[in-house]
């Protein structure tokens, strides 16, 4: 079974600065997807960014980008120009692309990010 | 359009009672997922429905847990003889298709407290 590890329980950053959240995972599969989800205090999980393992190019969504290192099984999230609305818990998640675990997400423990004014 | 909705938003029940949690997925989404979020266990998969296929129940923690999806739409998660360790936030998600990296859209969750 695959595991996802987020080693930073809490992070903080000043508004307008850049912060990087770490995620590592363990799998023997070659085809899979990786995600970062955001959960603000409202509890609503929102997709931040998605990466397909077969793509070498790192995904980017506006201020959010990832550093995907497939060989190292690392998938970090960089948030540039941090905003107060970025304050939330961030989850890294893994999805197999086939097989018996097809479709379901395996989540890391989460990182609480606080953006200070 | 409307997102995933869940009801109730909060539920307090006594140990030993049965509870039903409801999920209304986004219209047209064929895949539906239940997850549980608790302080001790984090976010964990419970069950997955994909179209007319048999559901993947591999994440259900015990036989006290069951789920149905009627007409390929609404789903109900039932917990029988609730225990204190069942206290958690139960999240439902749906996606256009199962797997294939499709985004899962989450509902706001039901916070279950077993006293």
Interface residues (C-beta under 8 A of the other chain):
Chain A: X33 X37 X42 X43 X44 X45 X46 X47 X50 X52 X91 X95 X96 X97 X98 X100 X101 X102 X103 X104 X105 X106 X107 X108 X109 X110
Chain B: X31 X33 X35 X42 X43 X44 X45 X48 X50 X56 X58 X59 X89 X91 X93 X95 X98 X99 X100 X101 X103 X104 X105 X106 X107 X108 X109
